[in-house]
Amino acid sequence: MSDFTSNPHDASNPYAQWFEQLRAEYGDQLRQMPLPDGLPEHLHSLVLARDEEAITLMLKLAWQFGAQAGFAAGQNQTERATPPRRNNVQA
């Protein structure tokens, strides 16, 4: 398990850099986005309990769901952009 007391702004960690960039660019918009009822309270209780395993599981699920949604969106965009092919085979 990693240590929750490590520096979240570690300049040598590419994910920390990426996260901070996203927070700077989209933080205001994301703060306005509501979460499902009870989720913020549950997350807060996990943080207070230092339940890194549960928080990591939540992150992995969110990452996986986001990747699947992005892949599906890309597939839909590709399907719309590619015209159907005709069969030009002559007998």
A tleap script that builds the chain and sets N, CA, C and O, in Angstrom:
source leaprc.protein.ff14SB
mol = sequence {
  NMET SER ASP PHE THR SER ASN PRO HIE ASP
  ALA SER ASN PRO TYR ALA GLN TRP PHE GLU
  GLN LEU ARG ALA GLU TYR GLY ASP GLN LEU
  ARG GLN MET PRO LEU PRO ASP GLY LEU PRO
  GLU HIE LEU HIE SER LEU VAL LEU ALA ARG
  ASP GLU GLU ALA ILE THR LEU MET LEU LYS
  LEU ALA TRP GLN PHE GLY ALA GLN ALA GLY
  PHE ALA ALA GLY GLN ASN GLN THR GLU ARG
  ALA THR PRO PRO ARG ARG ASN ASN VAL GLN
  CALA
}
set mol.1.N position { 0.831 -1.190 0.000 }
set mol.1.CA position { 0.000 0.000 0.000 }
set mol.1.C position { 0.872 1.249 0.000 }
set mol.1.O position { 1.926 1.281 0.635 }
set mol.2.N position { 0.436 2.249 -0.698 }
set mol.2.CA position { 1.183 3.501 -0.704 }
set mol.2.C position { 0.821 4.319 0.526 }
set mol.2.O position { -0.142 4.019 1.232 }
set mol.3.N position { 1.594 5.334 0.761 }
set mol.3.CA position { 1.411 6.167 1.942 }
set mol.3.C position { 0.575 7.392 1.589 }
set mol.3.O position { 0.975 8.183 0.734 }
set mol.4.N position { -0.578 7.562 2.233 }
set mol.4.CA position { -1.444 8.716 1.978 }
set mol.4.C position { -0.810 10.023 2.412 }
set mol.4.O position { -1.287 11.094 2.036 }
set mol.5.N position { 0.257 9.957 3.196 }
set mol.5.CA position { 0.877 11.197 3.655 }
set mol.5.C position { 1.893 11.736 2.657 }
set mol.5.O position { 2.475 12.796 2.890 }
set mol.6.N position { 2.122 11.029 1.546 }
set mol.6.CA position { 3.067 11.525 0.549 }
set mol.6.C position { 2.520 12.794 -0.104 }
set mol.6.O position { 1.326 13.083 -0.027 }
set mol.7.N position { 3.400 13.532 -0.737 }
set mol.7.CA position { 3.046 14.814 -1.347 }
set mol.7.C position { 2.189 14.606 -2.594 }
set mol.7.O position { 2.664 14.020 -3.567 }
set mol.8.N position { 0.931 15.072 -2.590 }
set mol.8.CA position { 0.075 14.900 -3.768 }
set mol.8.C position { 0.480 15.795 -4.937 }
set mol.8.O position { -0.032 15.632 -6.045 }
set mol.9.N position { 1.387 16.731 -4.705 }
set mol.9.CA position { 1.830 17.648 -5.757 }
set mol.9.C position { 3.248 17.312 -6.218 }
set mol.9.O position { 3.965 18.182 -6.713 }
set mol.10.N position { 3.648 16.058 -6.055 }
set mol.10.CA position { 4.986 15.600 -6.405 }
set mol.10.C position { 5.258 15.861 -7.882 }
set mol.10.O position { 4.608 15.276 -8.748 }
set mol.11.N position { 6.214 16.734 -8.169 }
set mol.11.CA position { 6.529 17.119 -9.550 }
set mol.11.C position { 7.130 15.971 -10.351 }
set mol.11.O position { 7.137 16.024 -11.581 }
set mol.12.N position { 7.636 14.930 -9.682 }
set mol.12.CA position { 8.235 13.814 -10.414 }
set mol.12.C position { 7.194 12.753 -10.798 }
set mol.12.O position { 7.512 11.826 -11.543 }
set mol.13.N position { 5.981 12.875 -10.311 }
set mol.13.CA position { 4.933 11.896 -10.596 }
set mol.13.C position { 4.075 12.411 -11.752 }
set mol.13.O position { 3.388 13.421 -11.594 }
set mol.14.N position { 4.095 11.741 -12.918 }
set mol.14.CA position { 3.331 12.240 -14.072 }
set mol.14.C position { 1.823 12.263 -13.817 }
set mol.14.O position { 1.128 13.121 -14.361 }
set mol.15.N position { 1.305 11.347 -13.008 }
set mol.15.CA position { -0.131 11.357 -12.710 }
set mol.15.C position { -0.501 12.537 -11.829 }
set mol.15.O position { -1.562 13.138 -11.998 }
set mol.16.N position { 0.373 12.868 -10.890 }
set mol.16.CA position { 0.122 14.038 -10.046 }
set mol.16.C position { 0.120 15.301 -10.902 }
set mol.16.O position { -0.719 16.182 -10.714 }
set mol.17.N position { 1.059 15.386 -11.839 }
set mol.17.CA position { 1.107 16.547 -12.741 }
set mol.17.C position { -0.151 16.620 -13.589 }
set mol.17.O position { -0.738 17.690 -13.746 }
set mol.18.N position { -0.565 15.482 -14.138 }
set mol.18.CA position { -1.762 15.427 -14.983 }
set mol.18.C position { -3.003 15.816 -14.187 }
set mol.18.O position { -3.845 16.584 -14.652 }
set mol.19.N position { -3.096 15.268 -12.979 }
set mol.19.CA position { -4.241 15.571 -12.130 }
set mol.19.C position { -4.311 17.066 -11.807 }
set mol.19.O position { -5.382 17.670 -11.871 }
set mol.20.N position { -3.176 17.651 -11.464 }
set mol.20.CA position { -3.163 19.079 -11.138 }
set mol.20.C position { -3.517 19.925 -12.356 }
set mol.20.O position { -4.176 20.956 -12.223 }
set mol.21.N position { -3.087 19.501 -13.537 }
set mol.21.CA position { -3.448 20.217 -14.760 }
set mol.21.C position { -4.959 20.150 -14.992 }
set mol.21.O position { -5.586 21.156 -15.324 }
set mol.22.N position { -5.540 18.957 -14.814 }
set mol.22.CA position { -6.990 18.812 -14.966 }
set mol.22.C position { -7.738 19.637 -13.933 }
set mol.22.O position { -8.751 20.266 -14.239 }
set mol.23.N position { -7.227 19.628 -12.701 }
set mol.23.CA position { -7.883 20.406 -11.651 }
set mol.23.C position { -7.849 21.898 -11.989 }
set mol.23.O position { -8.832 22.604 -11.769 }
set mol.24.N position { -6.732 22.376 -12.519 }
set mol.24.CA position { -6.616 23.788 -12.900 }
set mol.24.C position { -7.560 24.130 -14.054 }
set mol.24.O position { -8.178 25.195 -14.060 }
set mol.25.N position { -7.670 23.227 -15.029 }
set mol.25.CA position { -8.489 23.496 -16.210 }
set mol.25.C position { -9.982 23.305 -15.965 }
set mol.25.O position { -10.794 24.092 -16.453 }
set mol.26.N position { -10.350 22.271 -15.217 }
set mol.26.CA position { -11.759 21.889 -15.104 }
set mol.26.C position { -12.307 21.917 -13.682 }
set mol.26.O position { -13.459 21.548 -13.457 }
set mol.27.N position { -11.501 22.348 -12.729 }
set mol.27.CA position { -11.910 22.315 -11.328 }
set mol.27.C position { -13.223 23.021 -11.046 }
set mol.27.O position { -14.069 22.487 -10.328 }
set mol.28.N position { -13.410 24.212 -11.598 }
set mol.28.CA position { -14.651 24.961 -11.357 }
set mol.28.C position { -15.866 24.209 -11.882 }
set mol.28.O position { -16.890 24.127 -11.204 }
set mol.29.N position { -15.756 23.666 -13.079 }
set mol.29.CA position { -16.867 22.909 -13.664 }
set mol.29.C position { -17.166 21.650 -12.859 }
set mol.29.O position { -18.325 21.330 -12.598 }
set mol.30.N position { -16.121 20.947 -12.472 }
set mol.30.CA position { -16.317 19.695 -11.751 }
set mol.30.C position { -16.870 19.914 -10.346 }
set mol.30.O position { -17.631 19.085 -9.848 }
set mol.31.N position { -16.497 21.021 -9.701 }
set mol.31.CA position { -17.054 21.323 -8.374 }
set mol.31.C position { -18.562 21.520 -8.443 }
set mol.31.O position { -19.264 21.263 -7.465 }
set mol.32.N position { -19.062 21.969 -9.577 }
set mol.32.CA position { -20.503 22.184 -9.742 }
set mol.32.C position { -21.253 20.899 -10.086 }
set mol.32.O position { -22.481 20.857 -10.008 }
set mol.33.N position { -20.516 19.850 -10.466 }
set mol.33.CA position { -21.147 18.599 -10.854 }
set mol.33.C position { -21.575 17.835 -9.603 }
set mol.33.O position { -20.741 17.512 -8.756 }
set mol.34.N position { -22.866 17.546 -9.485 }
set mol.34.CA position { -23.305 16.817 -8.286 }
set mol.34.C position { -22.910 15.344 -8.348 }
set mol.34.O position { -22.849 14.747 -9.423 }
set mol.35.N position { -22.651 14.784 -7.201 }
set mol.35.CA position { -22.404 13.353 -7.075 }
set mol.35.C position { -23.670 12.700 -6.528 }
set mol.35.O position { -24.514 13.387 -5.951 }
set mol.36.N position { -23.817 11.403 -6.696 }
set mol.36.CA position { -25.003 10.726 -6.160 }
set mol.36.C position { -25.139 10.947 -4.655 }
set mol.36.O position { -24.144 11.042 -3.937 }
set mol.37.N position { -26.369 11.025 -4.198 }
set mol.37.CA position { -26.628 11.222 -2.768 }
set mol.37.C position { -25.885 10.191 -1.939 }
set mol.37.O position { -25.937 8.995 -2.228 }
set mol.38.N position { -25.211 10.647 -0.933 }
set mol.38.CA position { -24.507 9.779 -0.005 }
set mol.38.C position { -23.061 9.493 -0.379 }
set mol.38.O position { -22.277 9.098 0.484 }
set mol.39.N position { -22.685 9.680 -1.638 }
set mol.39.CA position { -21.317 9.363 -2.055 }
set mol.39.C position { -20.279 10.279 -1.404 }
set mol.39.O position { -19.274 9.778 -0.899 }
set mol.40.N position { -20.481 11.604 -1.395 }
set mol.40.CA position { -19.471 12.445 -0.745 }
set mol.40.C position { -19.264 12.077 0.727 }
set mol.40.O position { -18.135 12.079 1.218 }
set mol.41.N position { -20.343 11.768 1.416 }
set mol.41.CA position { -20.233 11.407 2.828 }
set mol.41.C position { -19.490 10.073 2.990 }
set mol.41.O position { -18.671 9.910 3.894 }
set mol.42.N position { -19.795 9.127 2.097 }
set mol.42.CA position { -19.129 7.832 2.162 }
set mol.42.C position { -17.634 7.983 1.883 }
set mol.42.O position { -16.811 7.392 2.582 }
set mol.43.N position { -17.283 8.761 0.879 }
set mol.43.CA position { -15.881 8.989 0.568 }
set mol.43.C position { -15.174 9.656 1.745 }
set mol.43.O position { -14.054 9.285 2.098 }
set mol.44.N position { -15.827 10.630 2.340 }
set mol.44.CA position { -15.247 11.322 3.500 }
set mol.44.C position { -14.974 10.323 4.632 }
set mol.44.O position { -13.921 10.376 5.268 }
set mol.45.N position { -15.917 9.419 4.879 }
set mol.45.CA position { -15.712 8.430 5.938 }
set mol.45.C position { -14.553 7.488 5.585 }
set mol.45.O position { -13.805 7.077 6.472 }
set mol.46.N position { -14.398 7.143 4.300 }
set mol.46.CA position { -13.275 6.299 3.889 }
set mol.46.C position { -11.943 7.012 4.092 }
set mol.46.O position { -10.963 6.399 4.515 }
set mol.47.N position { -11.909 8.313 3.788 }
set mol.47.CA position { -10.691 9.093 3.976 }
set mol.47.C position { -10.350 9.165 5.464 }
set mol.47.O position { -9.201 8.955 5.853 }
set mol.48.N position { -11.349 9.462 6.293 }
set mol.48.CA position { -11.094 9.535 7.740 }
set mol.48.C position { -10.623 8.194 8.298 }
set mol.48.O position { -9.787 8.152 9.201 }
set mol.49.N position { -11.157 7.105 7.761 }
set mol.49.CA position { -10.759 5.768 8.201 }
set mol.49.C position { -9.445 5.326 7.559 }
set mol.49.O position { -8.908 4.270 7.892 }
set mol.50.N position { -8.932 6.147 6.632 }
set mol.50.CA position { -7.705 5.845 5.888 }
set mol.50.C position { -7.814 4.496 5.182 }
set mol.50.O position { -6.861 3.719 5.137 }
set mol.51.N position { -9.019 4.236 4.625 }
set mol.51.CA position { -9.283 2.980 3.924 }
set mol.51.C position { -8.809 3.116 2.483 }
set mol.51.O position { -9.607 3.287 1.561 }
set mol.52.N position { -7.503 3.036 2.314 }
set mol.52.CA position { -6.884 3.212 0.999 }
set mol.52.C position { -7.362 2.152 0.017 }
set mol.52.O position { -7.515 2.437 -1.170 }
set mol.53.N position { -7.598 0.947 0.488 }
set mol.53.CA position { -8.038 -0.138 -0.392 }
set mol.53.C position { -9.391 0.194 -1.034 }
set mol.53.O position { -9.569 0.007 -2.238 }
set mol.54.N position { -10.332 0.678 -0.243 }
set mol.54.CA position { -11.655 1.021 -0.782 }
set mol.54.C position { -11.575 2.223 -1.717 }
set mol.54.O position { -12.237 2.243 -2.754 }
set mol.55.N position { -10.775 3.222 -1.361 }
set mol.55.CA position { -10.633 4.413 -2.208 }
set mol.55.C position { -9.968 4.033 -3.530 }
set mol.55.O position { -10.370 4.514 -4.590 }
set mol.56.N position { -8.953 3.173 -3.470 }
set mol.56.CA position { -8.285 2.717 -4.682 }
set mol.56.C position { -9.257 1.945 -5.562 }
set mol.56.O position { -9.251 2.108 -6.782 }
set mol.57.N position { -10.088 1.110 -4.958 }
set mol.57.CA position { -11.097 0.376 -5.729 }
set mol.57.C position { -12.050 1.352 -6.430 }
set mol.57.O position { -12.387 1.153 -7.598 }
set mol.58.N position { -12.483 2.397 -5.731 }
set mol.58.CA position { -13.363 3.394 -6.342 }
set mol.58.C position { -12.679 4.058 -7.537 }
set mol.58.O position { -13.303 4.270 -8.576 }
set mol.59.N position { -11.400 4.384 -7.385 }
set mol.59.CA position { -10.659 5.011 -8.474 }
set mol.59.C position { -10.506 4.066 -9.659 }
set mol.59.O position { -10.654 4.475 -10.811 }
set mol.60.N position { -10.212 2.817 -9.376 }
set mol.60.CA position { -10.071 1.840 -10.459 }
set mol.60.C position { -11.379 1.661 -11.212 }
set mol.60.O position { -11.385 1.581 -12.440 }
set mol.61.N position { -12.489 1.597 -10.482 }
set mol.61.CA position { -13.785 1.465 -11.142 }
set mol.61.C position { -14.093 2.690 -11.994 }
set mol.61.O position { -14.543 2.560 -13.132 }
set mol.62.N position { -13.854 3.875 -11.450 }
set mol.62.CA position { -14.104 5.107 -12.208 }
set mol.62.C position { -13.226 5.159 -13.447 }
set mol.62.O position { -13.690 5.546 -14.519 }
set mol.63.N position { -11.966 4.775 -13.312 }
set mol.63.CA position { -11.033 4.765 -14.438 }
set mol.63.C position { -11.527 3.797 -15.506 }
set mol.63.O position { -11.542 4.130 -16.691 }
set mol.64.N position { -11.934 2.595 -15.087 }
set mol.64.CA position { -12.395 1.572 -16.026 }
set mol.64.C position { -13.676 2.022 -16.740 }
set mol.64.O position { -13.792 1.891 -17.959 }
set mol.65.N position { -14.629 2.550 -15.974 }
set mol.65.CA position { -15.880 3.010 -16.584 }
set mol.65.C position { -15.617 4.157 -17.550 }
set mol.65.O position { -16.225 4.217 -18.619 }
set mol.66.N position { -14.720 5.064 -17.188 }
set mol.66.CA position { -14.378 6.169 -18.076 }
set mol.66.C position { -13.706 5.686 -19.349 }
set mol.66.O position { -13.983 6.191 -20.437 }
set mol.67.N position { -12.823 4.707 -19.208 }
set mol.67.CA position { -12.150 4.159 -20.389 }
set mol.67.C position { -13.158 3.478 -21.312 }
set mol.67.O position { -13.088 3.627 -22.532 }
set mol.68.N position { -14.087 2.738 -20.730 }
set mol.68.CA position { -15.104 2.069 -21.543 }
set mol.68.C position { -16.001 3.081 -22.249 }
set mol.68.O position { -16.335 2.906 -23.421 }
set mol.69.N position { -16.390 4.137 -21.539 }
set mol.69.CA position { -17.240 5.163 -22.152 }
set mol.69.C position { -16.490 5.887 -23.271 }
set mol.69.O position { -17.062 6.169 -24.324 }
set mol.70.N position { -15.217 6.186 -23.043 }
set mol.70.CA position { -14.417 6.846 -24.070 }
set mol.70.C position { -14.229 5.965 -25.293 }
set mol.70.O position { -14.304 6.444 -26.425 }
set mol.71.N position { -13.985 4.679 -25.069 }
set mol.71.CA position { -13.830 3.752 -26.184 }
set mol.71.C position { -15.124 3.655 -26.979 }
set mol.71.O position { -15.100 3.680 -28.209 }
set mol.72.N position { -16.264 3.543 -26.281 }
set mol.72.CA position { -17.556 3.442 -26.963 }
set mol.72.C position { -17.853 4.715 -27.750 }
set mol.72.O position { -18.364 4.648 -28.868 }
set mol.73.N position { -17.540 5.862 -27.179 }
set mol.73.CA position { -17.767 7.122 -27.888 }
set mol.73.C position { -16.894 7.195 -29.134 }
set mol.73.O position { -17.342 7.648 -30.187 }
set mol.74.N position { -15.651 6.749 -29.013 }
set mol.74.CA position { -14.757 6.740 -30.168 }
set mol.74.C position { -15.241 5.795 -31.244 }
set mol.74.O position { -15.153 6.108 -32.431 }
set mol.75.N position { -15.754 4.637 -30.844 }
set mol.75.CA position { -16.292 3.689 -31.810 }
set mol.75.C position { -17.496 4.275 -32.536 }
set mol.75.O position { -17.620 4.135 -33.753 }
set mol.76.N position { -18.377 4.926 -31.799 }
set mol.76.CA position { -19.565 5.547 -32.413 }
set mol.76.C position { -19.154 6.638 -33.392 }
set mol.76.O position { -19.741 6.757 -34.468 }
set mol.77.N position { -18.169 7.421 -33.038 }
set mol.77.CA position { -17.712 8.502 -33.910 }
set mol.77.C position { -17.074 7.914 -35.175 }
set mol.77.O position { -17.291 8.426 -36.273 }
set mol.78.N position { -16.300 6.858 -35.024 }
set mol.78.CA position { -15.653 6.211 -36.173 }
set mol.78.C position { -16.695 5.598 -37.099 }
set mol.78.O position { -16.581 5.707 -38.320 }
set mol.79.N position { -17.707 4.954 -36.528 }
set mol.79.CA position { -18.749 4.333 -37.346 }
set mol.79.C position { -19.517 5.369 -38.156 }
set mol.79.O position { -19.873 5.114 -39.307 }
set mol.80.N position { -19.774 6.526 -37.573 }
set mol.80.CA position { -20.496 7.586 -38.296 }
set mol.80.C position { -19.638 8.223 -39.366 }
set mol.80.O position { -20.147 8.651 -40.402 }
set mol.81.N position { -18.329 8.289 -39.123 }
set mol.81.CA position { -17.435 8.961 -40.069 }
set mol.81.C position { -17.061 8.071 -41.254 }
set mol.81.O position { -16.632 8.582 -42.289 }
set mol.82.N position { -17.212 6.769 -41.127 }
set mol.82.CA position { -16.832 5.842 -42.191 }
set mol.82.C position { -18.055 5.461 -43.006 }
set mol.82.O position { -18.961 4.811 -42.483 }
set mol.83.N position { -18.104 5.851 -44.285 }
set mol.83.CA position { -19.258 5.484 -45.109 }
set mol.83.C position { -19.268 3.979 -45.359 }
set mol.83.O position { -18.212 3.347 -45.379 }
set mol.84.N position { -20.430 3.413 -45.545 }
set mol.84.CA position { -20.489 1.973 -45.805 }
set mol.84.C position { -19.782 1.648 -47.114 }
set mol.84.O position { -19.830 2.423 -48.069 }
set mol.85.N position { -19.128 0.497 -47.144 }
set mol.85.CA position { -18.412 0.076 -48.348 }
set mol.85.C position { -19.347 -0.698 -49.258 }
set mol.85.O position { -20.201 -1.462 -48.808 }
set mol.86.N position { -19.162 -0.482 -50.532 }
set mol.86.CA position { -19.923 -1.249 -51.529 }
set mol.86.C position { -19.080 -2.444 -51.955 }
set mol.86.O position { -17.850 -2.393 -51.956 }
set mol.87.N position { -19.749 -3.485 -52.305 }
set mol.87.CA position { -19.059 -4.654 -52.810 }
set mol.87.C position { -18.900 -4.453 -54.323 }
set mol.87.O position { -19.869 -4.540 -55.076 }
set mol.88.N position { -17.675 -4.187 -54.748 }
set mol.88.CA position { -17.405 -3.905 -56.155 }
set mol.88.C position { -16.919 -5.129 -56.919 }
set mol.88.O position { -16.360 -4.995 -58.008 }
set mol.89.N position { -17.119 -6.291 -56.374 }
set mol.89.CA position { -16.679 -7.518 -57.036 }
set mol.89.C position { -17.594 -7.795 -58.217 }
set mol.89.O position { -18.818 -7.788 -58.083 }
set mol.90.N position { -16.994 -8.037 -59.364 }
set mol.90.CA position { -17.775 -8.338 -60.573 }
set mol.90.C position { -17.613 -9.806 -60.917 }
set mol.90.O position { -16.527 -10.370 -60.781 }
set mol.91.N position { -18.685 -10.415 -61.358 }
set mol.91.CA position { -18.655 -11.842 -61.730 }
set mol.91.C position { -18.116 -12.039 -63.112 }
set mol.91.O position { -18.022 -13.173 -63.582 }
savepdb mol mol.pdb
quit
